[in-house]
Every structure is written in structure tokens, then in C-alpha cells.
Amino acid sequence: MSGEGMLPVIVRDNNVEKALRTFKRMNQRSGLSKELRKRRAYMKPSEKRQKKAAEAKGRLQKNLRKRFLKEGY
């Protein structure tokens, strides 16, 4: 197993809480946890298409809401 997924975090002055926050931030930015969740179960191609379409629809609705609020409709 290669070290690609490793995110090294240094604990300074026994401040484990700060190191944990740093690790979580790095983990989120790298997208590692999202990838692991995605690979946890098999998703049929038709389900992938449906999910992708639903996400696109949600993004479109969010952008329309933002635009309407900005323009004052």
C-alpha cells in the first residue's frame, strides 16, 4: 500500500485538539473522506446518472435563488 493517502500532522506542545482540527481540515481539502464514502458501496450507472442530474438541478435552483435575491424579484 502506497503512502498517497497519508496526511502527516505534527503535534506541538501536546496540543492534540489543534492537530486534530488541522488533520480534519487537510482531510476535507484533499477529498479523501468523500472518496472513501463514494467507494463504500457499488452504485449502478443509472443511479449515478440520476444522482448527478439531481445535484445539477439543486445547483441550478440555488443559483436561481441567489440571482433572484440579488436582483430583487
Residue pairs with C-beta under 8 A, 6 or more apart in sequence:
5 32
7 23
7 26
7 27
7 30
7 32
9 19
9 22
9 23
9 26
10 19
11 19
12 18
12 19
27 33
43 51
